[in-house]
């Protein structure tokens, strides 16, 4: 499994060139070295959704009417429900990831998580 990371730069996702031991990601944007704090660095889960897209931490995923956020908690990957939905989480993410579809991420699409 290849470990991939991505970073939210305030406008879009970018692939960092380097992440230091403090979790700060560095990349070059228009020939200018740029960095992001660890809260904006997302790790790949190593799994893909039903459209064969790599799922990252912070992705918002959907299956049927369930919408949730991918998070690393309790030493494993989980999908936790959208805040206004009282639905079970999916702790067995590794065996169910291919059943979900990525519909956005918490940085670019926070409105997908707002209550209606």
Secondary structure, DSSP 8 states (H G I E B T S, - for coil): ----EEEE-SSSEE--SEE-TTS-EEEEETTEEEEE-GGGEEEEEEEE-TTS-EEETTEEEEETTEEEEEEEETTEEEEEE-TT-----BS-HHHHGGG-EEEEETTT-GGGGS--
